[in-house]
Amino acid sequence: MKKALFLVPLLLIPLLIVVFLMVRPGEQNDADLPLESASTELIEATSGALSGRESAIQGRVLLPSGEPVSGAKVLAGASFVRTLEDGSFAIDTLEPGDYRLEAEAEGFVRSGPPGVGSPKVTVLAGGLGVHGVDLILNRPSTISGRVVAAGKPVADAELSLYYVFAEGLDGRQLEPFALSDVGQTNETGDFSLTDVGPGRLRIMVASGDYAFAESKELYLRGGDRRDGVIIDLVSSGSLTGTITSNSGAPLVAEVVLLGSAELGRARRMQSDVQGRFAFSNVPVGSFALSVRARGYRTVGVKDVVVEHGEPSRRDITLEVASGIFGRVVDADGEPAPRAFIIVTAPGQADKLLRANPDGSFEWQDPPPAAWMATATTPFNTASPNTRVVLDEELVLEVGAGGTLAGRVVDARGNPVVTYTLAVERFDAAGPRPFGNAAIGNRQVARADGVFEFGPLQPGTYTLRAQAPGLAPGLSERVVVRAGERRDNVLIRLGEGATLVGTVTSAATGQPLAGATVTLSEPTSALPPNTTRTDANGRYTLEGAPAGRHSLRVTHAQHLSEFSGGLAIPSRGEVRRDVALAARQAGQAFSFHGIGAVLRAGERGIEVANIMDGTPAQAFGLQAGDVIRAVDRENTSDMDLVRVVEMIRGEEGSPVTLEIEREGEGRMTLSLERGRVIVKRNE
């Protein structure tokens, strides 16, 4: 299969260890040869598990259910081993270098094409072994159906697959991708696609004079069979035109075609330097065009008719932008990424604008006022507050950001050589219409544990680092100044506790294999600590931080549950077994608590709403009550998440709340936690 992919590569830095990274699409090195190319050069490696030596790489090949895949071939460069009956593998005959791990087994498929979603490892001389590498294969799915046009079969139609959602060999979600040339219809228009990987996907069809078409979205689990898929093609045409200014000059513009069910997703293109654009293979029908060019007013054109035969033509004239418009640039004049513009005036509501990827922005027809504007990004000093002249281009230049540098160490002070770094919280010196996620995280892989994080908007920051098998750690609050580098930031990762348990069906008591168990940390910008249950429903989750936490447990056909009130020590083992109920229509998830919706208000953590039929309602808690203490612990210095975790707990356990109610003062309520089922919004 051919493939069209996009992923963000991670920086590789030499280590004295094995480091997990993602594969860069299109990389060409010996370790990244496609399986077909490398098959004649494979050398069966010695298994460390069999030889008794410490292996460079150890892991398992599993199904999503946790069942082992025995006899699977695990490839690392030109070496391979076979998995044992329990799905385990071990490789120890590896020369120093970079390796991409792949797995294949007869009768199984992977989600996504080779090389994407695969762990990549770096082995250096004297490298430490790494354990716990889980590679996920799936049973193949099958899709069959027919391609027709006006009720008649269409032969020799080319079929491709577009995946909206899929998980890679490493079990992580992939970016959307397409697989082209996966099949073709026969003379009766029928098709059958075998060895299809699971996920949410659409079948894409291309055929001669017919418009490009897509099936409805299909959801496949491993081993599913989907028959009777009908894809109806319609005749196609083409649309051409020219984009010019009102003075007649040709314009380079973004042109978007949208507005038809047959069209599917909107199509985008850029007109050339002579202003010309052309959309081919467009379904016959009526569409809309949206055209945008820097410095000009965005235009929407409706009722653009495309007919079969001769190309349809629509020329579009753009007027010079008016109102408030312009660009956000950095000191080099380049577009500033992820920029926001805050426009203010006395007596007027503030206006927030989001810049386009090219830095341009526009607010048409603002009310007359003495407007001022400033631009801000997560990575720069905000631009000076600038007076706006209506109908004239406004260029807002953001300044330099600052950088944080330091080290991440473990509880003994040894450097942590591979970890992920993100902003836990920050107070910006300037306006901040974005959250921590906009800053993104950094993958760090250095033998000395050193990092550099930036540029960042000036302000006060707390960084968070996490590494496999260790508890996450936070830096102290550090100040970032424009154009400066702040060194000696230290983040210490704890040993962490190990969570173990079994997930079962509440109805039958039978273990549930393949359930996803996640340590809930809703405010973290880093990927959650997640694992799956094995064939016996057992799970192990290492590196859990101390404190009260909830586990989120999910399994197909069962009601997801937040199992809260889990008191985790700084080290050791904690057991929590979870029984999942069958999912009923209209149910979203369940948790053990009191059934109150909380929010952070001006007076503190307050009750926003009470769910019907819950302990909170039965024991007299009311909307507007402010939570002053939970089990005699003052909440004044707690954030919302911590208060929620304090209130959650096992079903039937007591919790005491000290509340403040308007007009009645402070009072104490003693409640008994219960099981709360949250309904879906219909």
C-alpha positions as CSV (number, residue, x, y, z in Angstrom):
1,M,0.0,0.0,0.0
2,K,1.1,3.5,-0.7
3,K,0.8,5.9,2.1
4,A,0.5,9.6,2.8
5,L,1.3,10.6,6.3
6,F,2.2,13.4,8.6
7,L,3.7,13.3,12.1
8,V,6.0,15.5,14.1
9,P,9.4,14.0,14.5
10,L,11.3,14.0,17.8
11,L,14.9,15.1,18.1
12,L,17.4,12.3,18.6
13,I,20.3,13.0,21.0
14,P,23.0,10.4,21.7
15,L,22.4,8.5,24.9
16,L,24.0,5.7,26.9
17,I,20.6,4.1,27.1
18,V,17.7,3.0,24.9
19,V,15.4,5.9,24.2
20,F,11.8,5.7,22.9
21,L,11.1,8.1,20.0
22,M,8.6,8.4,17.1
23,V,9.6,7.7,13.5
24,R,10.1,10.6,11.1
25,P,8.1,9.8,7.9
26,G,10.3,9.3,5.0
27,E,13.6,8.9,6.9
28,Q,16.0,6.8,5.0
29,N,18.5,4.9,7.0
30,D,19.4,1.3,7.5
31,A,17.2,1.0,10.5
32,D,14.2,2.5,8.7
33,L,14.0,0.3,5.6
34,P,10.5,-0.8,4.7
35,L,9.9,-4.4,5.8
36,E,9.8,-5.5,2.1
37,S,13.2,-4.0,1.4
38,A,14.8,-5.3,4.6
39,S,13.4,-8.8,4.4
40,T,16.4,-10.3,2.5
41,E,18.9,-8.8,5.0
42,L,17.3,-10.0,8.2
43,I,19.5,-11.8,10.7
44,E,17.8,-13.7,13.5
45,A,19.0,-12.2,16.8
46,T,19.9,-14.0,20.0
47,S,17.2,-13.8,22.6
48,G,18.5,-12.5,25.9
49,A,15.7,-14.2,27.7
50,L,17.0,-17.5,26.3
51,S,20.7,-16.8,26.7
52,G,20.4,-15.6,30.3
53,R,22.0,-12.2,29.5
54,E,20.5,-8.8,30.1
55,S,18.8,-7.8,26.8
56,A,18.9,-4.4,25.1
57,I,15.2,-4.5,24.4
58,Q,12.5,-6.6,26.0
59,G,8.8,-6.5,25.6
60,R,5.6,-8.2,24.4
61,V,3.5,-8.4,21.3
62,L,-0.2,-8.3,22.3
63,L,-3.7,-7.9,21.0
64,P,-5.6,-4.8,22.3
65,S,-7.4,-7.3,24.6
66,G,-4.1,-8.1,26.3
67,E,-3.9,-11.6,24.7
68,P,-0.4,-12.5,23.7
69,V,0.7,-13.0,20.1
70,S,3.1,-16.0,19.9
71,G,5.4,-16.5,17.0
72,A,5.3,-12.9,16.0
73,K,8.4,-11.5,14.3
74,V,9.8,-8.5,16.0
75,L,12.3,-6.5,13.9
76,A,15.0,-4.1,15.0
77,G,16.9,-3.0,11.9
78,A,18.3,-6.1,10.3
79,S,17.8,-8.3,13.4
80,F,14.7,-10.1,14.4
81,V,13.4,-12.5,17.1
82,R,10.2,-14.5,17.5
83,T,7.9,-14.0,20.4
84,L,7.4,-16.8,22.9
85,E,4.0,-18.3,23.9
86,D,3.4,-15.5,26.3
87,G,4.0,-12.9,23.6
88,S,7.4,-11.9,25.1
89,F,10.5,-11.1,23.2
90,A,14.1,-10.1,24.0
91,I,16.9,-8.8,21.7
92,D,20.5,-8.5,22.9
93,T,22.6,-8.8,19.7
94,L,22.3,-5.2,18.6
95,E,25.2,-2.9,17.6
96,P,25.0,0.7,18.9
97,G,22.7,2.8,16.7
98,D,19.2,3.8,16.0
99,Y,16.5,1.1,15.5
100,R,12.9,1.2,14.6
101,L,10.8,-1.6,16.1
102,E,8.3,-3.4,13.9
103,A,6.2,-6.5,14.5
104,E,4.4,-8.8,12.1
105,A,2.6,-12.1,12.5
106,E,0.6,-14.2,10.1
107,G,-3.1,-13.6,10.5
108,F,-2.6,-10.2,12.2
109,V,-2.3,-6.6,11.1
110,R,-1.2,-3.3,12.5
111,S,-3.2,-0.1,12.6
112,G,-1.4,2.4,10.4
113,P,1.3,1.8,7.9
114,P,4.8,0.6,8.8
115,G,7.1,3.2,10.4
116,V,4.3,5.3,11.9
117,G,3.4,4.8,15.5
118,S,6.3,2.5,15.9
119,P,8.7,2.8,18.9
120,K,12.2,3.9,17.8
121,V,15.1,3.1,20.0
122,T,18.7,4.3,20.3
123,V,21.3,1.8,21.5
124,L,24.8,2.9,22.4
125,A,27.8,1.1,23.7
126,G,27.3,0.1,27.3
127,G,23.6,1.0,27.0
128,L,21.2,0.1,29.7
129,G,18.4,-2.3,28.8
130,V,14.8,-1.2,28.6
131,H,11.8,-3.4,29.5
132,G,8.1,-3.2,29.0
133,V,7.9,-2.4,25.3
134,D,4.4,-3.4,24.3
135,L,3.7,-3.7,20.5
136,I,0.0,-4.0,19.6
137,L,-1.2,-6.1,16.6
138,N,-4.8,-6.6,15.6
139,R,-6.9,-9.3,13.9
140,P,-7.7,-8.1,10.4
141,S,-11.1,-6.6,9.5
142,T,-12.9,-6.9,6.1
143,I,-15.1,-4.4,4.3
144,S,-17.2,-5.3,1.2
145,G,-19.6,-3.4,-0.9
146,R,-20.4,-1.9,-4.2
147,V,-19.7,1.3,-6.1
148,V,-22.5,2.5,-8.3
149,A,-23.5,5.6,-10.3
150,A,-27.2,6.2,-11.0
151,G,-27.9,2.7,-9.8
152,K,-25.4,1.1,-12.3
153,P,-22.2,-0.6,-11.2
154,V,-18.9,1.2,-11.7
155,A,-16.0,-1.1,-12.7
156,D,-12.3,-0.5,-12.1
157,A,-12.9,2.3,-9.5
158,E,-9.7,2.9,-7.4
159,L,-10.2,2.6,-3.6
160,S,-8.2,4.2,-0.8
161,L,-8.8,4.5,2.9
162,Y,-8.7,7.6,5.0
163,Y,-8.3,7.0,8.7
164,V,-9.8,9.6,11.0
165,F,-8.6,7.7,14.1
166,A,-6.3,4.7,14.6
167,E,-3.7,3.6,17.1
168,G,-0.2,2.8,16.1
169,L,2.0,-0.2,16.9
170,D,2.9,1.5,20.2
171,G,-0.8,1.9,21.1
172,R,-0.8,5.6,20.8
173,Q,-3.3,7.6,18.7
174,L,-2.0,8.5,15.2
175,E,-2.6,11.7,13.3
176,P,-5.1,11.2,10.4
177,F,-3.6,9.4,7.4
178,A,-4.5,7.9,4.1
179,L,-3.6,4.6,2.4
180,S,-4.0,4.8,-1.3
181,D,-4.5,2.0,-3.9
182,V,-5.9,-0.5,-1.4
183,G,-8.3,-2.1,-3.9
184,Q,-10.4,-1.9,-7.1
185,T,-14.0,-2.7,-8.0
186,N,-14.7,-5.6,-10.4
187,E,-16.9,-5.7,-13.5
188,T,-20.0,-5.7,-11.3
189,G,-18.8,-2.8,-9.2
190,D,-18.2,-5.0,-6.2
191,F,-15.2,-4.8,-3.9
192,S,-13.8,-6.6,-0.9
193,L,-11.0,-5.2,1.2
194,T,-9.2,-7.6,3.5
195,D,-6.5,-7.2,6.1
196,V,-7.9,-3.8,7.1
197,G,-6.6,-2.3,10.3
198,P,-9.1,-1.2,12.9
199,G,-10.1,2.5,13.5
200,R,-12.5,5.1,12.3
201,L,-12.2,5.4,8.6
202,R,-13.8,6.3,5.2
203,I,-13.4,4.6,1.9
204,M,-12.4,7.0,-0.8
205,V,-13.3,6.3,-4.5
206,A,-11.8,7.7,-7.7
207,S,-13.1,6.7,-11.1
208,G,-12.8,8.4,-14.5
209,D,-15.4,11.0,-15.2
210,Y,-17.1,10.7,-11.8
211,A,-16.4,13.0,-8.9
212,F,-14.2,11.8,-6.1
213,A,-16.4,10.3,-3.4
214,E,-16.2,9.0,0.1
215,S,-18.2,6.5,2.1
216,K,-19.9,7.3,5.4
217,E,-17.5,6.9,8.3
218,L,-17.0,3.4,9.5
219,Y,-15.8,2.2,12.9
220,L,-14.0,-1.1,12.9
221,R,-12.6,-3.2,15.7
222,G,-10.1,-5.9,15.1
223,G,-11.7,-8.9,13.4
224,D,-14.9,-7.0,12.4
225,R,-16.6,-7.6,9.1
226,R,-18.6,-4.9,7.4
227,D,-20.7,-5.9,4.4
228,G,-23.1,-4.0,2.1
229,V,-21.3,-0.7,1.9
230,I,-22.7,1.3,-1.0
231,I,-20.9,4.2,-2.5
232,D,-22.9,6.2,-5.0
233,L,-20.9,8.3,-7.5
234,V,-22.1,11.4,-9.3
235,S,-20.8,13.0,-12.5
236,S,-18.0,15.4,-12.1
237,G,-17.0,18.8,-13.5
238,S,-14.3,21.4,-12.9
239,L,-14.2,24.9,-11.6
240,T,-11.7,27.6,-12.6
241,G,-11.3,31.3,-12.1
242,T,-9.0,34.2,-11.4
243,I,-8.6,36.2,-8.2
244,T,-7.9,39.9,-8.7
245,S,-8.0,43.1,-6.7
246,N,-10.5,45.9,-7.4
247,S,-7.7,47.6,-9.4
248,G,-7.4,44.5,-11.6
249,A,-4.1,43.2,-10.2
250,P,-3.9,39.4,-9.9
251,L,-3.7,38.1,-6.3
252,V,-2.2,35.1,-4.6
253,A,-5.1,34.0,-2.3
254,E,-6.4,31.0,-0.4
255,V,-9.5,29.6,-2.2
256,V,-11.8,27.2,-0.3
257,L,-14.5,25.1,-2.0
258,L,-17.3,23.9,0.3
259,G,-21.0,23.3,0.7
260,S,-22.0,19.9,-0.7
261,A,-22.6,16.5,0.9
262,E,-21.1,14.9,-2.2
263,L,-18.0,17.0,-1.9
264,G,-17.2,15.7,1.6
265,R,-14.5,17.7,3.3
266,A,-13.8,21.2,2.0
267,R,-11.1,21.5,-0.6
268,R,-8.4,24.2,-0.4
269,M,-5.9,25.6,-2.8
270,Q,-3.8,28.7,-3.4
271,S,-4.1,30.8,-6.6
272,D,-0.9,31.2,-8.5
273,V,0.9,34.5,-9.1
274,Q,-1.4,35.3,-12.0
275,G,-4.4,34.8,-9.7
276,R,-5.6,31.6,-11.3
277,F,-7.1,28.6,-9.5
278,A,-8.7,25.3,-10.7
279,F,-10.6,22.6,-8.9
280,S,-11.0,19.4,-10.8
281,N,-13.1,16.3,-10.2
282,V,-15.8,18.3,-8.5
283,P,-19.3,16.7,-8.1
284,V,-21.9,18.3,-10.3
285,G,-24.0,20.7,-8.1
286,S,-24.0,24.0,-6.3
287,F,-21.2,25.1,-4.0
288,A,-19.8,28.1,-2.1
289,L,-16.3,29.6,-2.4
290,S,-14.4,31.4,0.4
291,V,-11.4,33.6,-0.8
292,R,-8.9,35.3,1.5
293,A,-5.8,37.3,0.7
294,R,-3.5,39.3,2.9
295,G,-4.6,43.0,3.0
296,Y,-8.0,42.3,1.4
297,R,-11.4,41.6,2.7
298,T,-12.4,38.0,2.8
299,V,-15.2,37.2,0.3
300,G,-17.7,34.4,0.4
301,V,-19.5,33.5,-2.8
302,K,-22.6,31.3,-2.8
303,D,-24.4,29.4,-5.6
304,V,-21.3,28.5,-7.6
305,V,-22.7,26.0,-10.1
306,V,-20.5,23.2,-11.4
307,E,-21.8,21.3,-14.5
308,H,-20.6,18.2,-16.4
309,G,-18.6,18.9,-19.5
310,E,-17.0,22.3,-20.0
311,P,-15.3,23.8,-17.0
312,S,-17.4,26.2,-14.9
313,R,-15.8,29.6,-14.3
314,R,-16.1,32.1,-11.5
315,D,-13.8,35.1,-11.3
316,I,-13.7,36.9,-8.0
317,T,-12.6,40.4,-7.1
318,L,-11.4,41.3,-3.7
319,E,-11.7,44.7,-2.1
320,V,-8.9,46.2,0.0
321,A,-9.6,45.3,3.6
322,S,-11.3,47.8,5.8
323,G,-12.0,48.1,9.5
324,I,-9.2,46.7,11.6
325,F,-6.8,44.4,9.8
326,G,-3.1,43.6,9.6
327,R,-0.4,41.2,10.5
328,V,1.4,39.8,13.5
329,V,5.2,39.4,12.9
330,D,8.3,38.7,15.0
331,A,11.5,40.7,15.0
332,D,12.6,39.1,11.7
333,G,9.3,40.1,10.0
334,E,8.1,36.4,9.9
335,P,4.5,35.5,10.9
336,A,4.3,34.9,14.6
337,P,2.9,31.4,15.4
338,R,-0.4,31.0,17.4
339,A,-0.9,34.7,17.7
340,F,-4.0,36.4,19.3
341,I,-4.9,40.1,18.9
342,I,-6.7,41.9,21.8
343,V,-8.5,45.0,20.6
344,T,-9.8,47.4,23.3
345,A,-11.5,50.8,23.5
346,P,-13.2,52.9,26.2
347,G,-16.8,52.0,26.5
348,Q,-16.6,49.0,24.2
349,A,-16.4,45.3,24.9
350,D,-12.9,43.8,24.2
351,K,-12.5,42.0,20.9
352,L,-10.3,38.9,20.7
353,L,-9.0,38.0,17.2
354,R,-7.1,34.9,16.2
355,A,-4.4,35.4,13.6
356,N,-4.3,33.1,10.6
357,P,-1.2,30.9,10.0
358,D,0.3,33.6,7.8
359,G,-0.1,36.1,10.7
360,S,-3.0,38.0,9.1
361,F,-6.1,39.1,10.9
362,E,-9.2,41.1,10.1
363,W,-12.2,42.6,12.0
364,Q,-14.7,44.0,9.5
365,D,-16.9,46.9,10.4
366,P,-15.9,47.6,14.0
367,P,-18.0,50.3,15.7
368,P,-16.4,53.7,15.8
369,A,-14.2,54.1,18.8
370,A,-10.6,54.9,19.9
371,W,-9.4,51.4,19.4
372,M,-6.0,50.1,20.6
373,A,-4.6,46.7,19.7
374,T,-1.9,44.4,21.1
375,A,-0.7,40.9,19.9
376,T,0.4,38.1,22.0
377,T,1.7,34.5,21.5
378,P,2.8,31.7,23.9
379,F,6.4,32.3,22.8
380,N,6.9,36.0,22.6
381,T,6.7,39.3,24.5
382,A,3.4,40.9,23.7
383,S,3.5,43.7,21.1
384,P,3.2,47.3,22.3
385,N,-0.4,48.5,22.7
386,T,-0.9,50.3,19.4
387,R,-3.4,52.9,18.2
388,V,-5.6,51.6,15.4
389,V,-6.3,53.6,12.3
390,L,-9.4,52.2,10.6
391,D,-8.9,50.9,7.0
392,E,-5.1,51.0,7.3
393,E,-3.0,47.9,7.7
394,L,-1.7,47.4,11.2
395,V,1.5,45.5,11.7
396,L,2.0,44.3,15.3
397,E,5.5,43.1,16.2
398,V,5.9,40.8,19.1
399,G,9.2,40.7,21.0
400,A,11.6,38.1,22.1
401,G,10.6,35.5,24.7
402,G,12.8,34.0,27.4
403,T,14.2,30.5,28.0
404,L,14.4,28.1,30.9
405,A,17.2,25.7,31.3
406,G,18.1,23.1,33.9
407,R,18.2,19.4,34.7
408,V,15.8,16.6,35.6
409,V,17.0,14.1,38.2
410,D,15.6,11.1,40.1
411,A,15.1,10.7,43.8
412,R,18.8,9.9,44.2
413,G,20.0,12.9,42.2
414,N,21.0,10.9,39.2
415,P,20.1,12.4,35.8
416,V,16.9,11.2,34.1
417,V,18.0,10.7,30.5
418,T,14.7,10.5,28.7
419,Y,11.6,12.4,29.8
420,T,8.8,14.7,28.6
421,L,8.6,18.3,29.7
422,A,5.6,20.7,29.8
423,V,4.3,23.8,31.5
424,E,2.2,22.9,34.5
425,R,1.0,26.5,35.2
426,F,2.1,30.0,34.4
427,D,1.2,33.6,35.1
428,A,2.0,35.7,32.1
429,A,3.3,39.3,32.3
430,G,1.1,40.2,29.3
431,P,-2.4,39.1,28.1
432,R,-2.9,35.4,27.9
433,P,-5.9,34.2,25.8
434,F,-4.5,30.7,25.6
435,G,-3.8,27.7,27.9
436,N,-0.9,25.5,28.8
437,A,-1.6,23.2,25.9
438,A,-0.9,26.0,23.4
439,I,2.8,26.0,24.5
440,G,3.2,22.3,23.8
441,N,5.6,19.8,25.4
442,R,9.2,18.8,24.7
443,Q,10.7,15.4,24.4
444,V,14.1,15.4,26.0
445,A,16.8,12.7,25.6
446,R,20.2,13.5,27.1
447,A,22.5,11.4,29.1
448,D,23.1,14.4,31.5
449,G,19.3,15.1,32.0
450,V,19.8,18.7,30.8
451,F,17.0,20.6,29.1
452,E,16.3,24.0,27.4
453,F,12.7,25.1,27.2
454,G,11.7,28.1,25.2
455,P,11.1,30.6,23.9
456,L,8.3,31.4,26.4
457,Q,6.3,34.5,26.9
458,P,7.7,36.5,29.9
459,G,6.0,35.5,33.2
460,T,6.2,33.1,36.1
461,Y,6.3,29.4,35.2
462,T,6.2,26.0,36.9
463,L,7.4,23.1,34.7
464,R,6.4,19.5,34.9
465,A,8.5,16.5,33.9
466,Q,7.6,12.9,33.7
467,A,9.4,9.7,32.7
468,P,8.4,6.1,32.4
469,G,8.4,4.3,35.7
470,L,8.9,7.4,37.8
471,A,6.6,9.8,39.5
472,P,6.2,13.2,37.8
473,G,7.9,16.2,39.3
474,L,7.5,19.9,39.3
475,S,10.0,22.8,39.3
476,E,9.9,25.7,41.6
477,R,8.1,28.8,40.3
478,V,10.7,30.5,38.1
479,V,10.6,33.9,36.3
480,V,11.1,34.2,32.6
481,R,12.3,37.5,31.3
482,A,12.3,38.8,27.7
483,G,15.5,37.8,25.8
484,E,17.0,36.1,28.9
485,R,17.9,32.6,29.7
486,R,17.2,31.3,33.3
487,D,19.6,28.5,34.2
488,N,19.7,26.0,37.0
489,V,16.1,25.0,37.0
490,L,15.9,21.6,38.9
491,I,13.1,19.1,38.6
492,R,13.3,16.0,40.8
493,L,11.2,12.9,39.9
494,G,10.1,10.7,42.7
495,E,10.3,6.9,42.9
496,G,6.5,6.7,42.6
497,A,4.1,4.0,43.7
498,T,2.9,1.1,41.7
499,L,-0.8,0.6,41.2
500,V,-2.1,-2.9,40.7
501,G,-5.5,-4.4,40.4
502,T,-8.0,-6.4,38.4
503,V,-10.8,-5.1,36.2
504,T,-13.9,-7.3,36.1
505,S,-17.5,-7.3,34.8
506,A,-19.9,-6.3,37.6
507,A,-22.5,-8.5,36.0
508,T,-20.5,-11.7,35.7
509,G,-17.4,-11.2,37.8
510,Q,-15.3,-12.3,34.9
511,P,-12.0,-10.5,34.2
512,L,-12.0,-7.9,31.4
513,A,-9.0,-8.1,29.1
514,G,-7.9,-5.0,27.2
515,A,-9.5,-2.5,29.5
516,T,-7.7,0.9,29.5
517,V,-6.6,2.1,33.0
518,T,-5.5,5.7,33.2
519,L,-4.3,7.8,36.2
520,S,-6.5,10.9,36.0
521,E,-4.6,14.2,36.0
522,P,-7.0,16.5,34.0
523,T,-4.9,19.7,34.3
524,S,-1.6,18.2,33.1
525,A,-0.4,19.1,29.6
526,L,1.5,15.8,29.4
527,P,0.1,12.4,28.2
528,P,-1.6,10.5,31.0
529,N,-0.1,7.5,32.7
530,T,-2.0,4.7,31.0
531,T,-1.9,0.9,30.7
532,R,-4.1,-2.0,29.6
533,T,-5.3,-5.1,31.4
534,D,-3.9,-8.4,30.4
535,A,-5.8,-11.6,29.5
536,N,-6.7,-12.1,33.2
537,G,-7.9,-8.5,33.7
538,R,-4.9,-7.5,35.7
539,Y,-3.1,-4.2,35.3
540,T,0.1,-2.6,36.7
541,L,0.7,1.1,36.6
542,E,4.1,2.4,37.7
543,G,5.3,5.8,38.6
544,A,2.1,7.0,40.3
545,P,2.6,10.3,42.2
546,A,1.7,10.7,45.9
547,G,-1.6,12.2,46.8
548,R,-5.3,11.5,46.2
549,H,-6.1,10.5,42.6
550,S,-8.8,8.8,40.5
551,L,-8.4,6.0,38.0
552,R,-10.4,6.2,34.8
553,V,-11.2,2.7,33.6
554,T,-12.8,2.1,30.1
555,H,-13.8,-1.0,28.2
556,A,-15.9,-1.6,25.1
557,Q,-19.7,-2.2,25.9
558,H,-19.1,-1.2,29.6
559,L,-19.7,2.0,31.4
560,S,-16.5,4.0,31.9
561,E,-15.8,4.6,35.6
562,F,-13.7,7.1,37.6
563,S,-12.6,5.2,40.7
564,G,-11.7,7.9,43.1
565,G,-10.4,8.5,46.6
566,L,-7.2,6.5,45.8
567,A,-4.6,7.5,48.5
568,I,-1.2,7.0,46.9
569,P,2.0,7.0,48.9
570,S,5.3,8.2,47.6
571,R,6.4,4.6,47.1
572,G,5.2,1.0,47.5
573,E,2.2,-0.8,46.0
574,V,-1.5,0.1,46.1
575,R,-4.3,-2.1,45.0
576,R,-7.5,-1.0,43.5
577,D,-9.9,-3.5,41.8
578,V,-12.6,-2.1,39.6
579,A,-15.9,-3.7,38.5
580,L,-17.5,-2.2,35.4
581,A,-21.2,-2.2,34.8
582,A,-22.7,-2.8,31.3
583,R,-23.4,0.5,29.5
584,Q,-27.0,1.5,29.2
585,A,-28.5,3.8,26.6
586,G,-27.9,7.5,27.5
587,Q,-25.1,6.9,30.1
588,A,-21.8,8.6,29.8
589,F,-19.7,7.5,32.8
590,S,-19.9,6.8,36.5
591,F,-17.9,7.8,39.6
592,H,-18.1,7.4,43.3
593,G,-18.7,10.7,45.1
594,I,-21.6,13.0,46.1
595,G,-23.0,14.2,42.7
596,A,-22.1,17.9,42.9
597,V,-20.7,19.9,40.0
598,L,-18.0,22.2,41.4
599,R,-16.4,25.3,39.9
600,A,-13.7,27.8,40.9
601,G,-15.5,31.0,41.8
602,E,-14.5,34.4,43.2
603,R,-15.3,33.2,46.8
604,G,-13.5,29.9,46.4
605,I,-14.6,26.4,45.3
606,E,-18.3,26.5,45.0
607,V,-21.2,24.3,44.0
608,A,-22.4,25.0,40.5
609,N,-25.1,22.4,40.3
610,I,-26.6,19.4,42.1
611,M,-27.3,16.2,40.2
612,D,-30.7,14.6,40.7
613,G,-30.9,11.5,42.9
614,T,-27.4,11.8,44.4
615,P,-26.1,12.0,47.9
616,A,-25.5,15.8,47.5
617,Q,-29.2,16.3,46.9
618,A,-30.3,13.9,49.6
619,F,-28.1,15.5,52.3
620,G,-29.1,19.1,51.4
621,L,-26.1,20.6,49.6
622,Q,-27.2,23.5,47.4
623,A,-26.0,25.4,44.3
624,G,-24.0,28.4,45.5
625,D,-22.6,26.7,48.6
626,V,-18.9,27.4,49.0
627,I,-16.7,24.5,50.1
628,R,-14.5,25.8,52.9
629,A,-13.1,22.4,54.2
630,V,-13.2,18.7,53.3
631,D,-12.7,16.3,56.2
632,R,-11.4,19.2,58.2
633,E,-8.8,20.2,55.6
634,N,-9.1,23.8,54.7
635,T,-9.6,24.3,50.9
636,S,-8.4,27.9,50.7
637,D,-5.1,26.8,49.2
638,M,-6.4,24.0,47.1
639,D,-7.2,24.1,43.4
640,L,-10.4,22.7,41.9
641,V,-8.9,19.4,41.0
642,R,-7.6,18.7,44.5
643,V,-11.0,19.5,46.1
644,V,-12.8,17.2,43.7
645,E,-10.3,14.4,44.5
646,M,-10.8,15.0,48.2
647,I,-14.6,14.6,47.9
648,R,-14.5,11.5,45.7
649,G,-14.0,8.2,47.4
650,E,-15.3,4.6,47.6
651,E,-19.0,4.0,47.7
652,G,-20.4,4.0,51.2
653,S,-17.5,5.9,52.7
654,P,-18.3,9.1,54.7
655,V,-17.1,12.6,53.8
656,T,-17.6,15.8,55.9
657,L,-17.9,19.2,54.2
658,E,-17.7,22.6,55.9
659,I,-19.7,24.9,53.6
660,E,-20.6,28.6,53.6
661,R,-24.1,29.4,52.4
662,E,-25.3,32.9,51.6
663,G,-27.6,34.3,54.3
664,E,-26.9,31.3,56.6
665,G,-23.2,31.4,57.3
666,R,-21.0,28.4,57.8
667,M,-22.3,24.9,58.5
668,T,-21.1,21.3,58.5
669,L,-22.7,18.5,56.4
670,S,-21.8,14.8,56.8
671,L,-22.5,12.9,53.6
672,E,-22.1,9.3,52.5
673,R,-20.5,8.8,49.1
674,G,-22.5,6.9,46.5
675,R,-22.3,5.8,42.9
676,V,-23.2,8.6,40.5
677,I,-24.0,7.9,36.8
678,V,-23.6,10.9,34.5
679,K,-26.0,11.0,31.6
680,R,-25.0,11.9,28.0
681,N,-26.2,15.2,26.6
682,E,-28.8,14.4,24.0
